[in-house]
Amino acid sequence: MIPGAAYQAPAGLRNAHLQSLLATLPLRRPLVWRRAGSALAATCSEVLDAGAGVRLLAEHTPPAVASGRFAVLIHGWEGSAASLYMVSLAARLVRSGFRVVRLNLRDHGDSHHLNPGIFHSCRLDEVLGALLALQARFAEEPLHLAGFSLGGNFALRVAARAPAVGLRLAKVVAVCPVLDPRQTLAALDGAAPYRHYFLRKWRRSLERKRRVFPELYDFGPLGRFRSLREMTGYFVQHFTEFPDLDSYLRGYAITGDRLAGLEVPAELLLADDDPVIPVVDAAGLAPGSALTVHRSRYGGHCGFMQDWRLQGWLDGFVARAFGA
């Protein structure tokens, strides 16, 4: 592990919860949108064929000045391609000459109608399928991949599988990725503000899914679930192929031997004060020369605010990792 990660939290911005909140605070939206204006104006929505009949929604932005490089970004759970950290990073990379695709995971963003099946975190094949489709379209442009939180977890699992499926990745960056889902679930349930926030967002997403496919889904009153563990257990039992909750959570853990033999150069950024991802879980990562783990004393969960103008340090971190 490389300590420090060069991030210096400004005075007054060293509270982990404040950092985590500021990353997605609506107050920050006009600032991000203004900085990203030209990139957003050039963006178009696309539906990608991810194989096996699955379709995923993406936002595609061509480079401001072509450099022949290509980046795909993956958001966190209940985020979307429109999440502030996604838009901010995309704008930075576009200015550096990257083609950028912000990929929505199934049932995220405005995509609930595209697939009858419900999202869950072990749906890795369809993400691989979408990336392979993009690789075929832009075969001459080296593909870079970055993900945040659950998206970072997906990115590292993609990297581990990439050689076997013929996906050529130049570099992968994972910011505050879910390491051991069992510990992350416990951390979320143990902190009431985070538990209520994700329960509310998940219920809203599921109600939207039910309205689109009323013939398939009757979840009953979703307000009956008082914890994420209880709610996840119910949906694992009724809407996945996994026999129980623990099997499902192990299915997308990246600790243990999941990253053993990783060949794609990958950088992983963690914050010691992350209230969602226990940094101690990093001890369970398989060692390997392709993986570099950066640890920062501060930063919260995908926060890393650079100053009180609410500019994100993460944009520069990922851009530098990608050679921009």
Secondary structure as GFF3:
##gff-version 3
##sequence-region A 1 324
A	DSSP	beta_strand	2	3	.	.	.	ID=ss1
A	DSSP	alpha_helix	16	22	.	.	.	ID=ss2
A	DSSP	three_ten_helix	26	28	.	.	.	ID=ss3
A	DSSP	alpha_helix	29	35	.	.	.	ID=ss4
A	DSSP	alpha_helix	37	41	.	.	.	ID=ss5
A	DSSP	beta_strand	44	51	.	.	.	ID=ss6
A	DSSP	beta_strand	54	61	.	.	.	ID=ss7
A	DSSP	beta_strand	69	74	.	.	.	ID=ss8
A	DSSP	alpha_helix	84	95	.	.	.	ID=ss9
A	DSSP	beta_strand	98	103	.	.	.	ID=ss10
A	DSSP	alpha_helix	124	137	.	.	.	ID=ss11
A	DSSP	beta_strand	143	148	.	.	.	ID=ss12
A	DSSP	alpha_helix	150	165	.	.	.	ID=ss13
A	DSSP	beta_strand	169	175	.	.	.	ID=ss14
A	DSSP	alpha_helix	181	189	.	.	.	ID=ss15
A	DSSP	alpha_helix	192	212	.	.	.	ID=ss16
A	DSSP	three_ten_helix	222	224	.	.	.	ID=ss17
A	DSSP	alpha_helix	228	239	.	.	.	ID=ss18
A	DSSP	alpha_helix	245	251	.	.	.	ID=ss19
A	DSSP	beta_strand	266	271	.	.	.	ID=ss20
A	DSSP	three_ten_helix	279	284	.	.	.	ID=ss21
A	DSSP	beta_strand	291	296	.	.	.	ID=ss22
A	DSSP	alpha_helix	313	321	.	.	.	ID=ss23
###
